[in-house]
Amino acid sequence: MRVFVVNAYPSRTPKYDDRYECKKGILWENVEEKELSKRHFFWSAKLKYRQMVTACSLSHQALIQLIIDEDLKDVFIIEDDLVIDFDDLNKFMENPPDTFCYIGGHIHAPLMKNFNTFAPIKLEIRETLVQGINKIKPDLFRLGSTSGYYIPNAKIALLILSSIRKEKQRAIDTEFIRLQKKGIITDFYYPALATVVMEEAKTGFTVIRYPNIIIDNQRLY
């Protein structure tokens, strides 16, 4: 079992002990135009946001590629504004799924136009969840963000990586949502194993893009 941290902000590393493996992420300042030109953004997205989204996507894909290259098994990937509950992680590993599985993220509406009116439905969905593996229902809700996820082996890593668009690629979480709609990503674990460090999350690019967003649960979902 390995727990990789996508480490894009070096100042966030002190909270991690030797159970985590911090992997240096791509710094957004180093993202050049040739990388941006391969990706799709809203017309209003500013340069810094485009660079941050691209750096995030490249960093995640590099770690998924590492799973393939080194034929790794039982790998967890989290972003560096989160920590893991290792007691719950050990329970997860008693009967791990054989496919990609979210261990943290946001339940949100299938359509962005319904984002602001989805809260009551989200509460109803939470009430139906069981402890353990739950299934994403793309017509009812989707899992957003790449806060934390589990990849069991190189075969699944290759499936995920090869299914991500090579041209006009969107943000990595949006690409994962696309794979949910295609039935390639189907599972999430409840309760979330990854817990947000709130003060650090507020400095991330999601809040830069959407300054009024409210993260209403430290364990997300």
N, C-alpha and C positions, 0 to 999 in steps of 0.2 A: 504494500500500500504506500502511495506517495501523495503528498499534498503540496502542489505547486501554487505559488503566489505570483500573479502577474504584477511585477513590481515596477510601476511607472513613476512612483513618487518615493525616492530614496529616504525621505524623512519619515516615512510611515513604517519602516522596518523594525524599530526597537521593540515593538510589542510581540514579535515572533520569536519562538524558541526553536529548538532543533527538530521539532516535529514538522516544521514547515520548511520548504525549499523555495527561497525567494529567487525568482528568475527575472533578470533585468529586462524590463519592457522597452519597447521603442519609445524614445522621447519625442513628444509631439513637435518640439522645436526643430527636430531633424528631418521631419517629413517634407519631401520635396514635391514640386508641382507634378512631376511625372507620375507619382503615386496617386495624387489627388485626381488626376485626369482619368484614372481607371474606375473611379467611383461615382456614385450618384448621390447628390445632396439636394435638399430644398434650395431653391434659388436664393433665398434670403440668408442662408447659413454663412456666417462670417468665416474668414480664413482660419482663425485660431480654432474654432469649433471643428472645421473640416480636418485640420491637422490632428486634433485630439481624437476624433472618431477613427481616423485612418490608423493612427498609432495604436489605438486599442485593438482594432481588428487585426493588424499585423502581429501584435504581441500574442493574442489568443491563438491565431493560426500557427505561429511558430511553436507554441507549446503542444498543440495538437500534432504538428509534424514531428516533434520530438518523440511523442508516444509511438508513432509509426517507425521512425528511424531506429529507436532503441527497443522496439517490441515490448513496451511496458504494459503492465497490467494493474488494474485497480488504481487509477489515477484520479485525484480530485484537483480541480483548478478553481481558484478563487481570486478575486481582485483584491488589491491591497488596502481597501477600506473595510475589509471584513476579517473576522476570525471564525474559527471552527469550534463547535462543541464536540470535543473528542469522546465524551461518554456516549452521546447520541451517534457519533460516527462509528463507534465500535458496534453498536446495535445494528446500524445500517449494514455493516460488513458481515453480520451473521447470516444474512440472506440477500446478497447484493443482486441487483438486476443485471441482465446480460446485454443491456443496451444503454445508450446515453440517458442520463437522468439529471434533471435539475436538483440542486440541493439548496437553492436560494433564488429569489427572483420576485417579480411582481405579477400578480394576476391582473390582467387588464382586458378591456373590451376588444372584441374582434376588429372593430372599426374605430379609428382615432376620433372620428366625429362624435362618438358616444363616450369619449374619455371622461368628460365632466359629469355625466349622468349615470355612470356605471357603479358608483359606490354602494348603493343598496343591493345590487345584484352580486357584487363582490362579497358582501357579508353573507348572503344566502349561500354562495358557493363554498365559502369557508366552512359553513355549518355542515356541509355534506362530506367534507374530507375525512378520510380515515387516517390513523397513524400508520405510516408506511408509504408504499408506492401508490400514487394516484395517477389517473390518466388525464391528459390534457384533452379538452373538447374544443377544438378550434372554432366551431360554429357558435359556441357559447362564451368561451374565454380563451385567452392565450397567455403564455408565460413570457414576460419581457425581462430584459437585462441579462447580462452574463455574469452576474454576481458570483455564482458558484454552480459547478456541475461536475458530474462523475462520468468518466469514460472507462469501460471495463477492459478494453484491449485495443491492439493496433488495428484490428479489422474494423471495429466500430469507428475508431479515429479516422481511418481512411474513408469510410462511408460519409462521415460528416464533412471532412475536408473536400472530398471530391464533389460533394453536392452543393457547395457554396459557389455562387456565380463568380466567374473569372473576370468578366467585363461588366461595367456599370454596377459593381458590387455596392451594396448598401452597408450600413453599420452592422457589426457582427451580431448584435441582438436581433436586428431586423432580418438578417439572413437566417438565424435560428428560427424565427417565427415562420419564415417561409418554409422551413423544413418541418415545422409542426403541421402546417397546412397540407404538406405532401405526405404526411404520415411517417416521416423518417425519425422525427423526435416526438415521443409520445408520453414520456414519464416524468413525474416530479415526486420528490419525497417530502412528506409532511409529518411533523413540523420541520421547517427549514433547519438545516444543519449549520448554515452560514449566518452569522450575526453581524449587522452593520455597526461600525464605529461611527456614530452619527457626526461628530465634528469633522472627521475626515471625509465622509461622504458629501458633506456640504461644499467641499472644495473641488468636487469632480465636475466633469463636463456636462453631466445631465442637469445639474443645478445651474450651471452657467447658461445653458440653453433655455431651461425652464425655471427661472428664479423663484417662481411661486409654487413649485411642486412641494407637496407634503409627503414625507416618508412616514407613514403612520404606524409602522410596526418594525421594530429593530430586527426581527427575524423575517421580515418581508412576507410575501404572499398576501 
